[in-house]
Amino acid sequence: MGVRLLTGNDPELFWDATYAIAVALMDTYPNISPESVGLNEMAEMIQTLPGFADDPAMATERILIDIQIVWFEEAANL
């Protein structure tokens, strides 16, 4: 799973593509800090990312927390 390239420019994103999702969140929502977003809100944001192609019901709290941690760490390095 992870990231699979489509014929277009956007990668196909799945829940286990933690780093790719975090980077896509940073690109799509540059003015939002990860610590200000709740898990449910973040799940909705992820589902609207270009190329997101996974089942929304597959998102677990652990997956969302992992994504949020990577998003926070990457945003802190800017």
Order of alpha helices (4+ residues) and beta strands (2+ residues): beta-beta-alpha-alpha-alpha
